[in-house]
Amino acid sequence: MVVPWKAVGVLALVLIGAGSAWQFQDWRYGGQLAEQARLHAETLNQLTQAAATAQQTEQDKRLALEQQLSASEQTHFRKMTDAQRDQDRLRDRLATSDLRLSVILDATDASKGCGVPATAIAGSVDHATVRARLDPAHAQRIIAITDTGDRGLIALQACQAYIRELTR
């Protein structure tokens, strides 16, 4: 049997060419895949950095809002304690008769049968007005009502300030 060396040579050249082409394609596609992987990693890194920046911005906003709300709460607390202190002083002054509450009466309304004189009292602020002093127990109740009203107004102002901060 005769071996056709030409055919073996051609077959060897075809196999070497195919192997070389295969190796060349491997290098080329390997380079493309490496480039694609690098671009993908860069994109992921950019997305991560953008997310971290956005998260930091939101944390800064939250911290600023917390500080503003804390300042608002401190202001509200100070107003409430000031109002409570003022009400306590007024209540104490009423209890010790250091202060008396009075009301101005309508001097022209004679139909009520009020016999309070229209002369000015020494040291009075109102000149020639008819005034009647309130019973201390009634004065205490009036002060309690105004205290509740003051607290309600202060709480309403605090709520309004809170909503304004949230909607800003």
SEMARLO-266393 format. One record per residue: residue number from 0; residue in one letter; x, y, z of N, C-alpha, C, O in turn. Coordinates in pm, 1 decimal. Example, Ala and Ser with C-alpha at 12.3 -4.5 7.8 and 13.67 -1.06 7.14 Angstrom:
NODE  nr rest      n.x      n.y      n.z     ca.x     ca.y     ca.z      c.x      c.y      c.z      o.x      o.y      o.z
NODE   0    A   1319.0   -569.0    780.0   1230.0   -450.0    780.0   1320.0   -330.0    780.0   1423.6   -331.9    846.5
NODE   1    S   1285.0   -225.0    708.0   1367.0   -106.0    714.0   1290.0      3.0    787.0   1340.9    113.8    803.9
***
This chain:
NODE  nr rest      n.x      n.y      n.z     ca.x     ca.y     ca.z      c.x      c.y      c.z      o.x      o.y      o.z
NODE   0    M     81.1   -114.9      0.0      0.0      0.0      0.0     87.8    124.3      0.0    183.3    141.0     75.8
NODE   1    V     49.3    202.7    -84.9    128.9    324.0   -105.5     57.0    439.2    -35.6    -63.2    459.5    -52.8
NODE   2    V    130.0    510.1     39.7     72.1    624.5    112.9     91.8    748.8     26.3    203.8    785.0     -9.7
NODE   3    P    -18.0    811.2     -5.2     -4.2    933.5    -84.5     38.7   1046.9      5.6    -40.4   1105.5     79.5
NODE   4    W    167.0   1075.3     -3.7    222.4   1178.4     84.9    165.7   1314.6     53.2    156.1   1399.9    141.5
NODE   5    K    129.8   1335.4    -64.7     70.2   1464.5    -98.9    -62.6   1480.6    -26.5    -90.7   1587.5     27.7
NODE   6    A   -144.0   1376.8    -24.9   -273.9   1383.5     41.4   -255.3   1400.5    191.3   -329.3   1474.7    255.7
NODE   7    V   -155.9   1331.2    246.7   -128.7   1344.1    390.1    -79.6   1484.9    418.2   -116.3   1543.8    519.9
NODE   8    G      2.9   1539.8    329.7     54.8   1675.6    346.6    -56.6   1777.6    340.5    -62.3   1871.5    419.8
NODE   9    V   -146.0   1756.6    243.4   -259.2   1849.2    229.3   -350.2   1836.8    351.3   -397.3   1937.4    404.5
NODE  10    L   -374.4   1716.1    394.6   -457.9   1695.1    512.7   -393.3   1758.5    635.1   -461.2   1819.2    717.9
NODE  11    A   -262.4   1744.0    645.7   -191.5   1805.0    758.9   -202.4   1956.2    751.1   -224.8   2022.3    852.5
NODE  12    L   -186.6   2011.9    630.6   -198.9   2156.4    614.5   -340.8   2202.6    646.2   -359.1   2307.7    707.8
NODE  13    V   -440.3   2126.3    605.3   -580.8   2161.9    635.4   -603.6   2156.5    785.5   -668.4   2244.9    841.7
NODE  14    L   -551.0   2053.8    851.0   -566.8   2043.1    995.9   -492.0   2154.9   1067.5   -543.4   2211.6   1163.9
NODE  15    I   -373.8   2186.6   1022.7   -297.4   2296.7   1084.2   -370.7   2427.9   1060.2   -379.1   2510.8   1150.8
NODE  16    G   -423.7   2448.4    940.1   -499.5   2571.4    909.2   -625.6   2581.8    993.5   -658.8   2688.0   1046.1
NODE  17    A   -695.2   2468.7   1005.1   -817.9   2470.0   1085.5   -783.9   2496.1   1230.7   -853.8   2572.8   1296.8
NODE  18    G   -679.0   2434.9   1282.4   -636.2   2457.5   1421.1   -594.1   2602.0   1441.9   -626.9   2663.9   1543.1
NODE  19    S   -520.1   2655.4   1343.1   -477.0   2795.2   1352.6   -596.9   2888.5   1349.5   -603.4   2984.6   1426.1
NODE  20    A   -692.2   2859.9   1260.4   -813.1   2942.8   1252.4   -891.1   2934.3   1383.4   -944.6   3033.1   1433.6
NODE  21    W   -895.2   2812.4   1436.4   -964.6   2794.2   1564.6   -895.2   2873.7   1673.4   -962.4   2940.3   1752.1
NODE  22    Q   -764.7   2869.1   1680.4   -688.4   2943.3   1781.1   -705.4   3093.8   1760.8   -721.0   3168.3   1857.5
NODE  23    F   -702.5   3139.0   1633.6   -720.5   3281.4   1604.7   -858.7   3327.6   1649.5   -871.6   3433.8   1710.5
NODE  24    Q   -962.6   3248.5   1619.8  -1098.4   3282.7   1662.0  -1107.8   3285.5   1815.3  -1175.2   3371.0   1872.7
NODE  25    D  -1039.5   3191.1   1880.0  -1037.7   3187.4   2026.3   -975.9   3315.0   2081.3  -1030.1   3373.0   2175.4
NODE  26    W   -865.9   3359.7   2026.5   -802.1   3483.9   2072.9   -892.5   3605.5   2048.2   -909.6   3692.1   2134.0
NODE  27    R   -949.3   3607.8   1927.3  -1033.7   3722.2   1890.9  -1158.6   3728.1   1979.6  -1189.4   3833.1   2036.1
NODE  28    Y  -1230.6   3616.0   1992.1  -1350.3   3614.2   2075.6  -1316.4   3629.1   2224.1  -1391.4   3690.7   2299.8
NODE  29    G  -1205.4   3573.4   2263.6  -1160.7   3589.6   2402.9  -1135.9   3736.0   2434.0  -1173.4   3784.2   2540.9
NODE  30    G  -1072.0   3808.1   2340.1  -1049.9   3952.6   2359.2  -1181.4   4028.5   2364.1  -1198.4   4119.6   2445.1
NODE  31    Q  -1275.6   3990.0   2275.7  -1406.1   4057.1   2275.9  -1482.2   4029.6   2406.2  -1544.5   4119.7   2462.5
NODE  32    L  -1476.8   3905.0   2453.5  -1543.2   3871.1   2578.7  -1478.4   3943.5   2696.7  -1547.9   3988.5   2787.8
NODE  33    A  -1347.3   3954.4   2695.0  -1278.2   4027.2   2802.6  -1317.6   4174.5   2800.5  -1341.2   4233.5   2905.9
NODE  34    E  -1324.9   4234.0   2683.2  -1366.4   4374.5   2670.8  -1510.8   4392.1   2718.0  -1543.1   4488.4   2787.6
NODE  35    Q  -1596.3   4298.8   2679.7  -1736.2   4305.6   2722.1  -1747.0   4291.0   2874.3  -1826.4   4361.2   2936.9
NODE  36    A  -1670.0   4203.2   2933.3  -1671.0   4185.3   3078.8  -1620.8   4311.9   3148.5  -1674.5   4351.8   3251.9
NODE  37    R  -1517.7   4374.8   3091.4  -1465.0   4498.6   3150.4  -1569.5   4609.8   3143.4  -1589.8   4681.9   3241.1
NODE  38    L  -1635.8   4624.0   3029.0  -1740.5   4725.8   3015.3  -1857.1   4699.0   3111.3  -1913.6   4791.4   3169.8
NODE  39    H  -1891.1   4572.4   3125.9  -1998.5   4536.0   3218.4  -1959.0   4570.8   3362.2  -2040.5   4623.9   3437.6
NODE  40    A  -1836.5   4541.6   3399.7  -1788.7   4574.5   3534.4  -1788.3   4725.9   3556.2  -1825.6   4772.6   3663.8
NODE  41    E  -1747.0   4802.5   3456.0  -1747.4   4948.8   3467.6  -1890.2   5001.0   3484.0  -1915.7   5089.9   3565.2
NODE  42    T  -1982.3   4945.3   3406.7  -2122.9   4986.7   3416.6  -2177.7   4956.7   3555.0  -2244.6   5040.6   3615.3
NODE  43    L  -2149.6   4836.7   3605.5  -2194.4   4802.5   3740.5  -2133.1   4894.6   3845.1  -2200.4   4934.6   3940.0
NODE  44    N  -2006.3   4928.0   3828.1  -1938.6   5018.0   3921.1  -2003.3   5157.4   3917.4  -2024.6   5218.9   4021.9
NODE  45    Q  -2034.1   5206.0   3798.2  -2099.4   5336.7   3786.4  -2238.6   5334.6   3850.5  -2277.2   5429.5   3918.6
NODE  46    L  -2312.7   5227.5   3828.8  -2444.9   5215.9   3890.6  -2435.0   5211.2   4042.8  -2515.7   5272.2   4112.9
NODE  47    T  -2335.9   5138.7   4093.0  -2315.3   5130.8   4237.1  -2281.0   5267.6   4294.7  -2333.3   5306.6   4399.2
NODE  48    Q  -2193.3   5339.9   4226.5  -2156.9   5473.8   4273.3  -2276.8   5568.5   4268.8  -2295.1   5648.7   4360.3
NODE  49    A  -2357.7   5560.4   4164.8  -2476.8   5645.6   4154.3  -2575.9   5612.7   4265.5  -2635.3   5703.0   4324.5
NODE  50    A  -2594.1   5483.3   4294.2  -2685.0   5443.6   4401.8  -2632.7   5490.5   4537.2  -2710.6   5535.6   4621.2
NODE  51    A  -2501.8   5480.3   4559.2  -2442.7   5525.8   4685.3  -2457.9   5676.9   4700.6  -2486.7   5725.6   4809.9
NODE  52    T  -2438.9   5750.3   4592.5  -2456.5   5895.7   4596.6  -2601.3   5931.9   4626.8  -2627.7   6020.6   4708.0
NODE  53    A  -2694.9   5863.9   4561.9  -2837.4   5889.9   4586.2  -2874.9   5856.2   4729.8  -2951.3   5929.1   4793.2
NODE  54    Q  -2821.3   5745.8   4781.1  -2849.5   5706.4   4918.8  -2793.5   5809.2   5016.0  -2859.9   5844.3   5113.5
NODE  55    Q  -2673.0   5857.9   4991.2  -2612.8   5959.2   5078.1  -2694.0   6088.3   5074.4  -2713.0   6152.6   5177.6
NODE  56    T  -2741.6   6126.3   4956.8  -2824.6   6246.5   4944.1  -2952.4   6231.4   5024.9  -2992.9   6323.6   5095.6
NODE  57    E  -3016.1   6115.1   5014.5  -3139.4   6091.7   5090.2  -3112.4   6089.8   5240.2  -3193.4   6140.0   5318.2
NODE  58    Q  -3000.2   6032.7   5281.3  -2965.4   6032.8   5423.6  -2941.3   6174.5   5473.5  -2980.7   6209.0   5584.9
NODE  59    D  -2876.4   6256.7   5391.2  -2853.9   6396.7   5428.6  -2986.3   6471.0   5441.9  -3005.1   6549.3   5535.0
NODE  60    K  -3078.3   6446.1   5348.2  -3210.4   6509.4   5355.7  -3283.1   6465.8   5482.9  -3343.8   6547.5   5552.2
NODE  61    R  -3276.0   6337.2   5512.1  -3343.7   6284.3   5630.5  -3284.4   6343.7   5757.1  -3357.9   6380.0   5848.9
NODE  62    L  -3153.2   6354.1   5763.0  -3087.6   6412.0   5879.2  -3126.5   6558.4   5895.9  -3151.8   6603.7   6007.5
NODE  63    A  -3131.2   6632.3   5785.8  -3171.0   6773.6   5792.7  -3314.7   6786.1   5841.5  -3345.3   6873.0   5923.2
NODE  64    L  -3402.7   6700.4   5792.0  -3542.2   6703.7   5835.3  -3554.6   6667.2   5983.0  -3632.0   6728.9   6056.2
NODE  65    E  -3478.5   6567.1   6026.6  -3480.2   6529.6   6168.4  -3433.3   6645.0   6255.8  -3490.2   6669.1   6362.3
NODE  66    Q  -3330.3   6716.4   6211.9  -3281.3   6829.8   6289.2  -3384.6   6941.5   6293.4  -3404.6   7003.7   6397.7
NODE  67    Q  -3450.3   6967.3   6180.7  -3552.7   7071.4   6178.2  -3670.3   7033.5   6268.2  -3723.2   7117.7   6340.8
NODE  68    L  -3710.6   6907.4   6263.1  -3820.7   6863.0   6347.1  -3782.3   6865.3   6494.3  -3865.5   6896.3   6579.6
NODE  69    S  -3658.4   6833.0   6524.5  -3612.0   6840.2   6662.3  -3615.7   6983.9   6713.2  -3659.0   7009.7   6825.5
NODE  70    A  -3570.1   7076.9   6630.0  -3574.7   7218.7   6668.9  -3719.2   7263.7   6686.9  -3750.5   7337.5   6780.3
NODE  71    S  -3807.4   7218.9   6597.0  -3949.1   7254.0   6607.9  -4009.3   7196.2   6735.9  -4087.1   7262.6   6804.4
NODE  72    E  -3972.7   7072.5   6767.1  -4023.7   7008.7   6888.5  -3974.0   7081.1   7013.3  -4048.8   7098.4   7109.5
NODE  73    Q  -3848.2   7123.2   7011.4  -3794.4   7198.0   7125.3  -3866.4   7331.0   7141.9  -3895.9   7372.9   7253.8
NODE  74    T  -3894.5   7397.2   7030.2  -3967.9   7523.9   7035.5  -4107.4   7500.6   7091.1  -4154.4   7576.4   7175.8
NODE  75    H  -4173.6   7395.5   7043.4  -4307.5   7361.6   7092.3  -4303.5   7332.2   7242.0  -4388.9   7379.8   7316.7
NODE  76    F  -4205.5   7254.5   7286.1  -4193.9   7220.2   7427.3  -4170.8   7345.6   7510.6  -4229.9   7361.4   7617.4
NODE  77    R  -4084.9   7434.7   7461.8  -4057.3   7558.6   7534.5  -4184.0   7643.4   7546.1  -4212.9   7698.2   7652.4
NODE  78    K  -4259.8   7654.0   7435.8  -4384.6   7731.1   7439.9  -4482.9   7668.9   7538.8  -4549.4   7740.0   7614.2
NODE  79    M  -4491.6   7535.4   7538.0  -4584.2   7469.1   7629.7  -4543.2   7490.8   7775.3  -4628.4   7518.2   7859.9
NODE  80    T  -4415.7   7479.0   7805.1  -4372.4   7498.1   7943.4  -4386.7   7643.8   7985.6  -4419.8   7671.7   8100.8
NODE  81    D  -4361.9   7737.9   7892.9  -4381.8   7879.5   7925.3  -4528.7   7907.6   7954.4  -4561.3   7977.7   8050.2
NODE  82    A  -4616.6   7853.1   7872.1  -4760.5   7872.3   7893.7  -4803.9   7809.1   8025.7  -4883.5   7867.2   8099.4
NODE  83    Q  -4751.9   7691.1   8055.2  -4785.8   7624.3   8181.5  -4736.3   7705.7   8300.0  -4808.1   7721.9   8398.7
NODE  84    R  -4615.4   7756.4   8291.1  -4559.7   7837.6   8399.8  -4643.5   7964.1   8420.2  -4673.9   8000.9   8533.7
NODE  85    D  -4680.9   8030.9   8309.4  -4762.6   8151.6   8320.0  -4898.9   8121.0   8380.6  -4949.7   8197.2   8462.9
NODE  86    Q  -4957.7   8009.1   8339.4  -5088.3   7971.1   8395.1  -5076.2   7937.6   8543.7  -5163.3   7973.7   8622.9
NODE  87    D  -4969.3   7869.4   8581.1  -4949.1   7837.1   8722.4  -4932.0   7964.1   8805.6  -4988.2   7975.2   8914.6
NODE  88    R  -4855.8   8058.4   8755.3  -4839.8   8185.5   8826.9  -4973.1   8256.8   8843.1  -5006.4   8304.2   8951.8
NODE  89    L  -5048.7   8264.2   8734.9  -5178.4   8330.4   8739.8  -5271.2   8259.3   8837.2  -5341.8   8324.0   8914.5
NODE  90    R  -5271.2   8125.9   8833.8  -5354.5   8049.1   8925.3  -5313.2   8074.3   9070.3  -5398.5   8088.7   9157.9
NODE  91    D  -5181.7   8079.7   9095.4  -5131.7   8107.8   9230.7  -5170.2   8248.1   9276.3  -5209.8   8268.0   9391.2
NODE  92    R  -5158.5   8343.8   9187.1  -5195.2   8481.4   9223.3  -5343.9   8492.6   9252.7  -5384.5   8567.1   9341.8
NODE  93    L  -5425.0   8419.0   9178.1  -5568.3   8418.6   9205.8  -5598.8   8350.2   9338.8  -5685.4   8395.0   9414.0
NODE  94    A  -5528.0   8243.0   9367.0  -5552.2   8168.4   9491.0  -5512.2   8248.9   9613.4  -5576.9   8238.3   9717.6
NODE  95    T  -5407.3   8328.9   9603.2  -5361.9   8407.8   9717.8  -5428.8   8544.1   9724.8  -5392.5   8626.6   9808.7
NODE  96    S  -5523.5   8568.3   9639.9  -5594.8   8696.3   9631.8  -5501.3   8811.4   9599.4  -5535.0   8927.3   9623.7
NODE  97    D  -5386.9   8781.6   9546.0  -5295.5   8884.8   9499.4  -5350.8   8949.5   9373.3  -5320.1   9064.5   9342.0
NODE  98    L  -5432.5   8873.8   9301.9  -5491.6   8921.1   9177.4  -5638.4   8882.9   9177.9  -5674.4   8772.4   9218.7
NODE  99    R  -5721.2   8972.5   9133.6  -5864.6   8946.0   9124.6  -5907.8   8968.4   8981.3  -5868.3   9067.1   8919.2
NODE 100    L  -5987.4   8879.1   8928.8  -6042.9   8898.3   8795.2  -6173.7   8974.2   8807.8  -6252.1   8953.3   8900.4
NODE 101    S  -6194.5   9062.3   8712.1  -6320.4   9135.4   8708.2  -6365.6   9144.2   8564.1  -6287.3   9123.5   8471.4
NODE 102    V  -6492.3   9174.9   8546.6  -6549.1   9188.8   8413.9  -6613.7   9324.7   8402.5  -6662.2   9380.2   8501.1
NODE 103    I  -6614.3   9377.8   8282.7  -6680.8   9504.6   8257.6  -6828.2   9476.3   8232.9  -6863.2   9389.1   8153.4
NODE 104    L  -6913.0   9549.6   8300.8  -7056.9   9533.4   8284.3  -7109.8   9643.2   8195.3  -7050.9   9750.9   8186.0
NODE 105    D  -7219.4   9616.3   8130.6  -7285.2   9714.9   8046.0  -7364.4   9808.9   8136.3  -7468.9   9770.2   8188.5
NODE 106    A  -7316.5   9931.7   8155.8  -7379.7  10026.9   8245.9  -7510.8  10078.6   8190.0  -7592.3  10132.2   8265.2
NODE 107    T  -7533.2  10064.2   8061.0  -7656.0  10115.0   8000.8  -7770.3  10016.6   8013.0  -7885.8  10050.9   7987.7
NODE 108    D  -7738.2   9894.2   8051.9  -7842.1   9791.8   8061.9  -7901.1   9793.6   8202.1  -7857.2   9718.0   8288.8
NODE 109    A  -7999.0   9878.1   8224.8  -8062.4   9889.9   8356.1  -8163.8   9779.2   8377.6  -8207.1   9756.9   8490.6
NODE 110    S  -8202.6   9709.6   8272.3  -8305.5   9605.8   8285.3  -8254.1   9485.3   8363.7  -8334.4   9408.3   8416.4
NODE 111    K  -8124.8   9467.5   8372.6  -8068.1   9353.7   8444.8  -8078.4   9373.0   8595.4  -8068.8   9277.2   8672.1
NODE 112    G  -8097.9   9497.4   8636.8  -8110.7   9522.9   8779.7  -7977.3   9518.4   8850.6  -7971.8   9485.5   8969.2
NODE 113    C  -7870.1   9550.5   8781.5  -7736.9   9548.5   8841.6  -7716.6   9678.9   8916.8  -7725.4   9786.3   8857.4
NODE 114    G  -7690.7   9671.5   9042.0  -7674.1   9791.6   9122.4  -7529.9   9827.3   9147.2  -7498.6   9886.1   9250.7
NODE 115    V  -7438.5   9793.2   9053.7  -7296.9   9824.2   9071.4  -7276.2   9970.8   9035.3  -7319.7  10013.8   8928.4
NODE 116    P  -7210.6  10049.0   9121.9  -7190.9  10190.9   9091.7  -7095.6  10211.0   8975.2  -7008.8  10127.5   8950.0
NODE 117    A  -7112.2  10322.5   8903.9  -7032.6  10352.0   8786.1  -6913.0  10438.9   8818.6  -6852.2  10493.9   8726.8
NODE 118    T  -6877.2  10453.4   8942.4  -6763.8  10537.5   8977.9  -6634.3  10459.3   8963.4  -6630.3  10337.0   8977.0
NODE 119    A  -6529.3  10534.3   8935.3  -6399.0  10470.9   8917.3  -6341.3  10435.3   9052.4  -6353.5  10511.8   9148.2
NODE 120    I  -6279.0  10320.1   9060.3  -6214.4  10273.8   9182.2  -6070.9  10323.7   9179.9  -6009.7  10330.5   9073.3
NODE 121    A  -6016.1  10358.8   9295.9  -5878.0  10406.3   9303.1  -5784.7  10297.3   9253.2  -5794.7  10182.0   9295.2
NODE 122    G  -5694.7  10333.7   9164.1  -5599.5  10237.6   9108.3  -5656.7  10157.6   8993.5  -5593.4  10062.3   8948.0
NODE 123    S  -5773.5  10193.1   8945.8  -5837.0  10120.1   8836.6  -5780.8  10165.3   8703.4  -5744.8  10281.9   8686.9
NODE 124    V  -5773.5  10075.4   8610.4  -5726.2  10107.9   8476.9  -5838.6  10170.0   8394.7  -5816.7  10266.1   8321.0
NODE 125    D  -5958.3  10114.8   8407.8  -6073.7  10165.9   8334.0  -6134.3  10282.5   8411.4  -6161.5  10270.7   8530.9
NODE 126    H  -6155.1  10392.2   8345.2  -6213.1  10508.6   8410.5  -6362.6  10511.6   8387.5  -6409.0  10506.8   8273.5
NODE 127    A  -6436.9  10519.6   8494.7  -6582.2  10533.5   8494.4  -6651.2  10418.2   8424.1  -6753.5  10439.0   8358.9
NODE 128    T  -6597.9  10296.3   8435.4  -6666.0  10178.8   8381.1  -6716.9  10095.9   8497.1  -6659.0  10095.8   8605.7
NODE 129    V  -6822.7  10027.6   8473.2  -6881.2   9943.7   8576.3  -6815.2   9806.5   8567.1  -6818.1   9742.5   8462.0
NODE 130    R  -6756.4   9762.2   8676.2  -6686.5   9634.5   8680.5  -6740.8   9551.7   8795.7  -6783.8   9605.7   8897.7
NODE 131    A  -6738.4   9423.7   8779.0  -6778.2   9332.8   8886.3  -6667.5   9230.3   8904.5  -6616.0   9175.7   8807.0
NODE 132    R  -6631.2   9204.3   9028.9  -6526.9   9105.7   9056.6  -6585.3   8966.2   9050.9  -6699.0   8941.3   9091.1
NODE 133    L  -6503.2   8876.4   8999.4  -6546.4   8737.0   8989.8  -6507.2   8663.1   9116.2  -6408.0   8694.8   9181.8
NODE 134    D  -6587.5   8564.6   9147.8  -6556.5   8475.8   9258.5  -6426.9   8401.7   9224.6  -6409.7   8359.0   9110.4
NODE 135    P  -6335.4   8385.2   9320.7  -6207.7   8316.5   9290.8  -6225.3   8177.2   9230.5  -6145.3   8137.3   9145.8
NODE 136    A  -6325.9   8103.6   9270.8  -6347.6   7969.1   9214.3  -6382.8   7979.4   9065.9  -6335.4   7900.0   8984.6
NODE 137    H  -6467.3   8079.0   9030.7  -6501.4   8098.2   8890.0  -6378.9   8144.7   8812.6  -6356.3   8103.0   8699.0
NODE 138    A  -6300.4   8231.6   8875.2  -6178.2   8278.3   8809.8  -6084.3   8161.0   8783.2  -6022.2   8154.7   8677.1
NODE 139    Q  -6073.3   8067.7   8878.5  -5988.2   7949.5   8859.8  -6038.6   7865.8   8742.2  -5958.1   7816.5   8663.2
NODE 140    R  -6168.9   7849.2   8729.4  -6224.8   7772.4   8618.8  -6197.9   7841.7   8485.5  -6167.1   7776.0   8386.0
NODE 141    I  -6209.6   7973.9   8483.6  -6182.3   8049.1   8360.8  -6035.7   8033.0   8321.1  -6004.2   8014.0   8203.6
NODE 142    I  -5947.2   8040.7   8418.8  -5803.6   8023.0   8391.3  -5776.9   7882.4   8339.6  -5695.9   7865.0   8248.6
NODE 143    A  -5843.2   7781.8   8395.6  -5825.5   7643.8   8347.5  -5872.5   7631.1   8203.1  -5809.4   7562.5   8122.7
NODE 144    I  -5982.6   7696.9   8170.5  -6033.3   7691.6   8033.1  -5935.6   7760.2   7938.5  -5906.4   7707.5   7831.1
NODE 145    T  -5884.8   7876.4   7976.7  -5788.6   7945.7   7889.1  -5658.6   7867.2   7878.6  -5592.1   7869.4   7775.0
NODE 146    D  -5622.5   7797.5   7986.8  -5502.5   7713.9   7981.8  -5519.1   7603.4   7878.6  -5428.6   7578.1   7799.1
NODE 147    T  -5632.9   7538.4   7879.7  -5660.7   7433.7   7781.1  -5660.9   7490.9   7640.3  -5607.3   7430.1   7547.6
NODE 148    G  -5721.7   7608.3   7624.7  -5723.2   7673.0   7493.6  -5583.4   7709.4   7446.4  -5549.2   7689.9   7329.8
NODE 149    D  -5502.1   7763.1   7538.7  -5364.1   7798.0   7502.6  -5286.3   7675.3   7458.7  -5212.6   7679.1   7360.1
NODE 150    R  -5303.1   7566.6   7532.6  -5233.3   7442.6   7496.9  -5278.3   7392.6   7359.7  -5196.8   7346.7   7279.6
NODE 151    G  -5407.7   7401.7   7333.5  -5460.0   7359.7   7203.7  -5404.2   7443.3   7090.1  -5368.6   7390.3   6984.8
NODE 152    L  -5396.5   7574.9   7111.4  -5340.8   7662.1   7007.6  -5192.6   7634.3   6984.4  -5146.4   7634.4   6870.3
NODE 153    I  -5118.8   7610.6   7091.4  -4976.1   7580.8   7076.8  -4957.5   7448.4   7003.3  -4870.8   7436.5   6916.7
NODE 154    A  -5039.4   7348.7   7038.1  -5029.8   7219.3   6969.8  -5067.8   7233.5   6822.3  -5005.6   7171.4   6736.1
NODE 155    L  -5168.4   7313.9   6793.2  -5208.6   7336.8   6653.7  -5095.8   7403.8   6576.3  -5067.2   7364.8   6463.1
NODE 156    Q  -5032.1   7502.3   6634.6  -4920.2   7568.5   6567.9  -4806.3   7470.8   6543.0  -4742.7   7475.1   6437.8
NODE 157    A  -4780.2   7382.7   6639.2  -4674.0   7283.0   6621.0  -4708.6   7186.9   6507.5  -4622.2   7152.3   6426.9
NODE 158    C  -4833.5   7144.1   6500.9  -4875.7   7054.6   6392.2  -4865.1   7123.9   6256.7  -4820.2   7063.6   6159.2
NODE 159    Q  -4906.3   7249.8   6250.5  -4896.9   7323.9   6125.7  -4751.6   7340.8   6083.0  -4720.2   7328.4   5964.7
NODE 160    A  -4663.4   7368.9   6177.3  -4521.1   7382.4   6144.5  -4465.3   7249.0   6094.4  -4385.0   7246.1   6001.2
NODE 161    Y  -4508.5   7138.0   6157.0  -4463.6   7006.0   6115.1  -4507.0   6976.4   5971.6  -4427.4   6927.9   5891.1
NODE 162    I  -4632.5   7005.4   5939.7  -4682.8   6981.2   5804.1  -4611.4   7070.5   5703.2  -4578.9   7026.1   5593.1
NODE 163    R  -4586.9   7196.7   5740.4  -4514.2   7285.5   5649.7  -4373.6   7230.8   5621.1  -4326.6   7238.2   5507.5
NODE 164    E  -4307.1   7176.8   5721.7  -4174.0   7119.8   5701.5  -4178.9   6997.5   5612.4  -4091.0   6978.2   5528.4
NODE 165    L  -4280.9   6914.5   5629.6  -4289.5   6793.5   5547.6  -4324.2   6824.1   5402.3  -4278.3   6754.1   5312.0
NODE 166    T  -4404.4   6927.3   5378.5  -4445.8   6958.0   5241.9  -4349.8   7050.8   5171.4  -4367.7   7079.8   5053.1
NODE 167    R  -4247.6   7098.3   5241.9  -4151.4   7188.8   5178.4  -4064.7   7116.8   5083.2  -3977.9   7177.6   5020.7
***
